[in-house]
Amino acid sequence: MPFSNRTNRTRRLLAAAGLALVAAVVVLIATDPFAGSSAPGGAADNGTATSLATVTRRSLSSQTQVSGTLGYAGSSSIRVPSGTPPSAVSQAQQALTSAEGMLGTARASLAADREALADQRATVSAARAKQAIDCAGDGAAQDASASPSPSGEGDAQSAGGESGSTGGGSGGGSAGGGSGLCASDAQALSAAVQGSSGIETKVKADRSQVTSAERSLASAEASLAAARSSETVYGQDSTFTKLPSVGQILRRGDSVYEIDGRPVVLRYGSPATRELPLGSVVFEPGPVRVTSVTPVVGQAVTPGLVLGVTSTAREVKVALSAAEQASVKVGDAVTITLPDNQTTPGRISHVSSVATSPSSSGSGKGGGGGGEEEGQPTIEVDVTPTDPTATGHLDQAPVSVSITTESVPEALAVPIDALLALAGGGYALEVAEGHVHRLEAVSLGLFDDADGLVQVSGEGVSAGQRVVVPQT
């Protein structure tokens, strides 16, 4: 059992009280217990050496003795973070440079083709203007309409036809000299329009290339940003070149371990940063003590556990009955008994709100004739020693902790062994008033096992009275 609700001492004293009743009954049969005289400071009516104790009014407390483990607080671990190796960051930078080059090329091609398209459109406009002049007159219009119509130039030909028809019948024969020039203009215009159409198609393709290159660049920029934000201090071929030893204390500025000869230093606090490669600095709230080392020198560096650590603060962990959770709180004073039986004070620093049940130690099958029942639920309670230096230098040790679970101020208190068990049930005190002794029934309250006292109440009980107790 990890805890005890009442000490064995209380049980023994209550049993002794029952035996005292037997002795008292014997005296009642043989003599008048209230008629005799007692020696100063004591009584011998029962045939057993006794003495007197005073009923006092004082504060009482009830303690629970709990087994605990002395060690160090704040168990945690130091790990190598996962991330992007430096080689992958370099590759992402190269991909960004390539994407920038592709975008520059695409934009240059688009600019050149746009300029060429502007020139070609100017050529088309000049060809149209020339055809409009050369194809004026009926004969030129007829000759132009008889020649093949160039693609995309219907408007120009229609304009020429309209000019020919406007001339009417007069001068029809005189246009013959310009008919060949008009046909030539029509062919030149057709070729110019076709050239413009080809350049427009290329400009469209250039725009698509620029859009694609812009998307590739944005993707490369995002990839590089992500790679840089998760860049690690180690690469695929990195190894541990130095590790601490178990029990070593690491403080701010100390090298926690080394990778490829580069120290990973300890800093206090928890600030996140994107300016240093991941794993180049270890942040902890304060100094740490190494409890375990997972890798060995020369081992390849991979993401995962490197060191088990604790703080340098001393702490005692105990398992308290879950039924007594409401009886304790953070800040309560306790007494810690060390392995050398020395005691030192402490205070409760944490009371868990989660109860756990120990597993049964036996299955009940086989030759054992049945296993043990499952243990009672317990909660974890952490205790901080008031004077850590008084706890010694053992990394871990079993201790006993006395926890106050209840207290009563201004209680009427008597020694526990002053109680007499009554035959009809309940308890009484043998009150001594001068040479007269009487039994006074009392109700019991809080047991203060540490001081061997019990709270009592009754109509005939008051502070300052003298009661009979066994003489020690």
Secondary structure, DSSP 8 states (H G I E B T S, - for coil): --EESS-HHHHHHHHHHHHHHHHHHHHHHHS-TTTS---TT---TTSS-EEEEE-EEEEEEEEEEEEEEEEES--EEEEE---B-HHHHHHHHHHHHHHHHHHHHHHHHHHHHHHHHHHHHHHHHHHHHHHHHHT-SHHHHHHHHHS---TT-HHHHHHHHHHHHHTTTTTGGGGGGGHHHHHHHHHHHHHHHHHHHHHHHHHHHHHHHHHHHHHHHHHHHHHHHHHHHTBBS--TT-BEEE---TT-EE-TT-EEEEETTEEEEEEES----SSS-BTSEEEESS-EEEEEE-S-TT-B--SEEEEEEEES-EEEEEEEEGGGGGG--TT-EEEEE-TTS-EEEEEEEEEEEEEE----S--S-STTSS-------EEEEEEEESSGGGG-S-SSEEEEEEEEEEEEEEEEEEEGGG-EE-TTSSEEEEEEETTEEEEEEEEEEEEETTTTEEEEE-TT--TT-EEEEE--
